[in-house]
Amino acid sequence: MITSIFFVLGVITLYWSILNWVTAKAESQNKPVNIKNIRVAVGTTCAVVSVFALQLIVRDSHLS
């Protein structure tokens, strides 16, 4: 249970750090930035990457 809590907190921290990095990069280009679109794109990308990463981890095992 404790390991799961720290795993979830790590995933949230990773998401927020990626989101802040992408937002800062977008704002540094001096163009109008829609933060909501950036959040959706980063969230979707993180979800897709995590799903594929989990599939790669369990492939060819009894868990697949």
Backbone as CSV, one residue per row, in Angstrom:
resi,resn,N_x,N_y,N_z,CA_x,CA_y,CA_z,C_x,C_y,C_z
1,MET,0.824,-1.197,0.000,0.000,0.000,0.000,0.867,1.259,0.000
2,ILE,1.894,1.272,0.825,2.760,2.446,0.904,3.514,2.635,-0.407
3,THR,3.964,1.549,-1.009,4.665,1.629,-2.292,3.736,2.204,-3.364
4,SER,2.476,1.818,-3.355,1.518,2.328,-4.333,1.311,3.824,-4.179
5,ILE,1.258,4.282,-2.936,1.077,5.713,-2.686,2.267,6.496,-3.235
6,PHE,3.478,6.016,-2.961,4.653,6.719,-3.459,4.765,6.636,-4.978
7,PHE,4.315,5.549,-5.584,4.314,5.435,-7.037,3.376,6.468,-7.652
8,VAL,2.186,6.577,-7.105,1.211,7.553,-7.624,1.738,8.974,-7.436
9,LEU,2.325,9.264,-6.291,2.891,10.594,-6.074,4.030,10.879,-7.047
10,GLY,4.828,9.882,-7.365,5.896,10.052,-8.338,5.363,10.322,-9.728
11,VAL,4.304,9.624,-10.114,3.698,9.843,-11.431,3.103,11.245,-11.512
12,ILE,2.451,11.691,-10.455,1.882,13.047,-10.432,2.989,14.084,-10.520
13,THR,4.078,13.875,-9.783,5.211,14.809,-9.822,5.835,14.851,-11.207
14,LEU,5.981,13.696,-11.840,6.523,13.648,-13.199,5.621,14.398,-14.172
15,TYR,4.309,14.188,-14.061,3.353,14.889,-14.931,3.464,16.396,-14.758
16,TRP,3.492,16.863,-13.501,3.541,18.308,-13.257,4.853,18.906,-13.739
17,SER,5.957,18.192,-13.580,7.234,18.738,-14.043,7.271,18.813,-15.568
18,ILE,6.751,17.800,-16.250,6.676,17.851,-17.714,5.749,18.970,-18.156
19,LEU,4.619,19.108,-17.491,3.659,20.161,-17.836,4.272,21.546,-17.649
20,ASN,4.964,21.762,-16.547,5.593,23.065,-16.312,6.695,23.343,-17.328
21,TRP,7.464,22.315,-17.703,8.522,22.500,-18.690,7.942,22.867,-20.055
22,VAL,6.900,22.142,-20.478,6.281,22.414,-21.788,5.617,23.785,-21.781
23,THR,4.963,24.156,-20.695,4.316,25.467,-20.596,5.349,26.586,-20.661
24,ALA,6.459,26.426,-19.952,7.508,27.445,-19.979,8.102,27.578,-21.373
25,LYS,8.317,26.444,-22.056,8.839,26.495,-23.424,7.863,27.207,-24.361
26,ALA,6.581,26.930,-24.210,5.579,27.544,-25.081,5.459,29.043,-24.807
27,GLU,5.522,29.431,-23.539,5.409,30.849,-23.200,6.654,31.632,-23.590
28,SER,7.801,30.967,-23.677,9.034,31.673,-24.036,9.090,32.031,-25.520
29,GLN,8.190,31.475,-26.303,8.169,31.770,-27.733,7.381,33.035,-28.063
30,ASN,6.864,33.717,-27.060,6.128,34.978,-27.211,4.939,34.865,-28.153
31,LYS,4.297,33.707,-28.144,3.078,33.507,-28.914,1.936,33.294,-27.929
32,PRO,0.694,33.566,-28.355,-0.429,33.293,-27.447,-0.527,31.798,-27.146
33,VAL,-0.655,31.470,-25.869,-0.630,30.083,-25.429,-1.955,29.745,-24.758
34,ASN,-2.543,28.638,-25.158,-3.742,28.143,-24.505,-3.318,27.013,-23.566
35,ILE,-3.305,27.311,-22.279,-2.822,26.367,-21.269,-3.687,25.112,-21.237
36,LYS,-4.976,25.260,-21.497,-5.866,24.097,-21.476,-5.474,23.089,-22.550
37,ASN,-5.141,23.567,-23.732,-4.715,22.664,-24.807,-3.393,21.977,-24.470
38,ILE,-2.498,22.710,-23.819,-1.227,22.118,-23.415,-1.462,21.027,-22.378
39,ARG,-2.342,21.270,-21.414,-2.652,20.262,-20.400,-3.231,19.000,-21.025
40,VAL,-4.133,19.180,-21.982,-4.748,18.024,-22.646,-3.695,17.243,-23.423
41,ALA,-2.842,17.939,-24.145,-1.820,17.269,-24.946,-0.816,16.527,-24.064
42,VAL,-0.355,17.162,-22.998,0.616,16.521,-22.109,-0.023,15.344,-21.377
43,GLY,-1.239,15.518,-20.901,-1.930,14.432,-20.209,-2.176,13.234,-21.105
44,THR,-2.612,13.490,-22.329,-2.854,12.406,-23.275,-1.556,11.688,-23.637
45,THR,-0.511,12.472,-23.863,0.781,11.876,-24.203,1.304,11.014,-23.064
46,CYS,1.217,11.513,-21.835,1.685,10.734,-20.678,0.871,9.454,-20.512
47,ALA,-0.436,9.530,-20.725,-1.276,8.345,-20.591,-0.937,7.304,-21.651
48,VAL,-0.771,7.736,-22.891,-0.455,6.805,-23.974,0.917,6.172,-23.762
49,VAL,1.891,6.981,-23.374,3.238,6.455,-23.138,3.231,5.452,-21.988
50,SER,2.490,5.753,-20.928,2.456,4.824,-19.791,1.757,3.516,-20.150
51,VAL,0.708,3.570,-20.961,0.030,2.344,-21.371,0.958,1.473,-22.208
52,PHE,1.652,2.083,-23.171,2.574,1.301,-23.994,3.759,0.788,-23.185
53,ALA,4.241,1.593,-22.237,5.354,1.148,-21.394,4.938,-0.051,-20.550
54,LEU,3.736,-0.014,-19.996,3.268,-1.158,-19.213,3.096,-2.393,-20.084
55,GLN,2.635,-2.217,-21.309,2.498,-3.350,-22.212,3.859,-3.952,-22.556
56,LEU,4.858,-3.096,-22.739,6.199,-3.603,-23.032,6.797,-4.345,-21.840
57,ILE,6.470,-3.887,-20.639,7.005,-4.532,-19.441,6.448,-5.946,-19.277
58,VAL,5.162,-6.132,-19.535,4.532,-7.429,-19.272,4.460,-8.339,-20.499
59,ARG,4.980,-7.891,-21.632,4.908,-8.752,-22.817,5.724,-10.020,-22.599
60,ASP,5.267,-11.087,-23.182,5.904,-12.395,-23.078,6.034,-12.894,-21.632
61,SER,5.093,-12.486,-20.799,5.092,-13.011,-19.428,3.717,-13.613,-19.141
62,HIS,3.601,-14.248,-18.004,2.314,-14.845,-17.660,1.270,-13.801,-17.303
63,LEU,1.680,-12.533,-17.110,0.749,-11.456,-16.787,0.057,-10.893,-18.035
64,SER,0.617,-11.145,-19.198,0.037,-10.582,-20.412,-1.196,-11.371,-20.819
